[in-house]
Structures are given as C-alpha cells and as structure tokens.
Amino acid sequence: MTYELAIERLMDAPVGAVWRAFADHLGECWCPRPWRAEIVAQELRPGGRSAMVMHGPDGEKMPQEGVYLEVVPDRRVVFTDAFASGWVPQGPFMVGFLELTPEGERTRYRAGARHWTAEACDQHKAMGFEAGWGAVAAQCEEVARRLAESGT
C-alpha cells in the first residue's frame, strides 16, 4: 500500500517557466512564507545531493538532506530523505515527487510525498501537508509567472 499525500494545481505559466522556478529559484519557492529556504546543494541528477536549511521567522532552523532519485527536465523530479549524499542511509520519512504536464501555455503541477508507514503519512498530514505544499505551489507559480513575463 502507498501512503501518499498529494496536491495538484493548474498553473498559469508554461511548463518551462515552472521547471526553471524549481530548478533555478528553489529558495524562493520551497518554504511557505514567512519561512525561507537556504539551498546548500541542488544537484539535479539521479543520485545528486539535495540539501537545504529551512529558516523560521523566530530563528528556527530545520536542515533537510536527501538525494534525487529521478530527474526528467521539464517533467518530473523524485527525491528522498532516506539517503544522504553518497547513498548513506538515514532515517527515512518520505519519497517526494514533482510532476509537470503541459496544458497549452499552462502547466498541470502535481506534487506529493509517499511514506513508508501510515503513521508517517498521518504525521505529515497533521504537520499541515496540504496547506504547506499548497503554499509552495502558489509561490512556485508566482516565480514561474515572473520568469515567463520577463522572458527568462
């Protein structure tokens, strides 16, 4: 059984701009405001390192470390916190994914997390998965629209 939480949005930006928002501007997108993400490493390739520190408004720091499992530019990213760089096992919480599907000049954005246990899935849901990942999607769309409008 897959213990999955997911959100889906139709974004008013082309898929290339949404991809660039994730690939090149992750620090602007990843944490629901007023939190912010400091990107330490973003090696967008299978086996590449993903590391960041999320900073809260009251000085909180939440480091995250993982690896990318699959990267298909403009379409899909799969990542996990089950490993640190170099395939070093660590306490797993989830396998995350981002899927982008072009729909004309818009993008179907689907993002989510799969968990090893029902308890971990319930914990993630209770942490505010839907609101948090929904805020991330909205911030990603803001950046993607800005990129599309500027032509970059």
ABEGO torsion letter per residue (X at the ends): XBBBBBBBBBBBBBAAAAAAAAAAAAAAAABBOABBBBBABBBBBBGBBBBBBBBBAAGBBBBBBBBBABBBBGABBBBBAABBBGGBBBBBABBBBBBBBBBEABBBBBBBBBBABAAAAAAAAAAGAAAAAAAAAAAAAAAAAAAAAAGX
